[in-house]
Amino acid sequence: MSRARDVVEVIARALADQPDAVTVTERENRGQTVVELTMAPGDMGRVIGRQGRTAQALRTLASAAAEFEGQKVTVDFRD
């Protein structure tokens, strides 16, 4: 489990109305870590935010956390 995955999970659970429905998975793709976030449909809008600002902030935080481990990370939002 990486720091980036932990950051995404903690923030997503804090924003969600149904924190038990939050699922975060991690996989490798072409030398890059991909963190996939799945939530209840109504909560996904909260995490994406207006014009994607919250999603972009979440991606920035995950990237900063991954740099501590010398990794590159991408965050994908799944329905």
N, C-alpha and C positions, 0 to 999 in steps of 0.2 A: 504494500500500500504506500503510495507516494504522498508527499505533502500537498501536491496540487489536488489530488483526489479528496483529501481531507478538507481542504479549503472549500472546494466546490460543494461537498456534502454539508458542511456546517452552515454555509450561507444559504443554500437551497432549503434546508430544514427550517432555518430561522424565518425565511420569507413565506413558507408554505402554510396554508390553512390546514392541510393534512400532511404533517411531517412524516407519518408512517408510510405514506405512499411514495416517498422519495427514494429512488434507486440510482446509485452511482456505480458505473462499471469502468474498468480501465483496461486498455489493450495497447499493444504496440502495432504501429503501421509505418513501414518505411523508416525505421529508426526514430520515430517520433511517438510520444505517448498520446493516446486519444482518450479523453475522459468523456463518457457519455452520461448525460443526465436525463432521467425519465421521471415524470411527476404526474399528478392528477391533472386532467385537462384544464380545470379552472385555475390551478396554481401556475401553470406554465406562463400565462400572461404576466403574472407578477414578477417572475424571474427574468423574462425578456424585457419588460419595462417599456416606457414610451420611447418610440423610435430606436429600440434596442440598446438604450443607454445602460440599463442595469446588466444586460447580458455582456456588453462590452467591458464593463467594470469587473464582472466576474471572470471573464477571460484574462484580463490584465492581472488580477490577483493570482490566478492559477499559474500564469506564466512566470510571475515573480517568485512564487513558491517553488516552481520547478527549477528555476535557475540555481537555487541553493544546492540542488542535487545534480547539477550539470545536465539537465534534460531540457527538451523542448516539448511543449504540450499544446494540444488543441482541445477545446471544449465544444462538444456537440450536444444540442438539445433535441431530444426525441419525444414524440407524442406517445 
